[in-house]
Amino acid sequence: GGGLGGGLGGGFGGLDDPYDPYGLGDFDDGLGASRSLDYAELRTEAWRLFCSRLVSASSRASAAPRCLLLEAEVHMVTSRYRQALVAALAVQIATADEHDSSGKWAFGEWTAPTMVIEMVCNYQLGDRDRAVELRNHLQPMDRGALSQHLAKRFEGTSEVLELVPQFLNFLQSAEQQELADARDGASASGW
């Protein structure tokens, strides 16, 4: 199929599927659940996207990262999180430098923007654990290069990542209290 899916949707459903417009496939988003995304597959798709942009680019190859980042942000605005993630990974492929002192890849000025997109998309696609890991790397980082949109998405997703576990704990406590109250009420009435 055409578009970014290119038949690589394995596990995500086809991107041409009219009943699954976001390519999510069978996804059970139970509260607090997290499932790992297939990064090998995503990076392969990102490499293909990067190469196709280089081949079809009428401008310099050095413009590819900026175009891909814009593409990723547009996909995020329109809730196409898988495509946004692939475009952000393509920016990382295009800008990967030597390993930095921590042994992780450095992407120069593109590091914070691509990691924010990666964090938001991982959360939206159900990989909460990876989103939390990315958020933890981003918090001490200089995020001055973020667009206003990405800065807001970082803050909003960070808040949700903090609040959901607290909310789930509250619900669990309330449920346990309700069960205890029901037991106490049943034993007091002689049941």
Secondary structure, 3 states (H helix, E strand, C coil): CCCCCCCCCCCCCCCCCCCCCCCCCCCCCCCCCCCCCCHHHHHHHHHHHHHHHHHHCCCCHHHHHHHHHHHHHHHHHCCCHHHHHHHHHHHHHHHCCCECCCCCECCHHHHHHHHHHHHHHHHHCCCHHHHHHHHHHHCCCCCCCCCHHHHHHHHHHHHHHHHHHHHHHHHHHHHHHHHHHHHHHHHHCCC
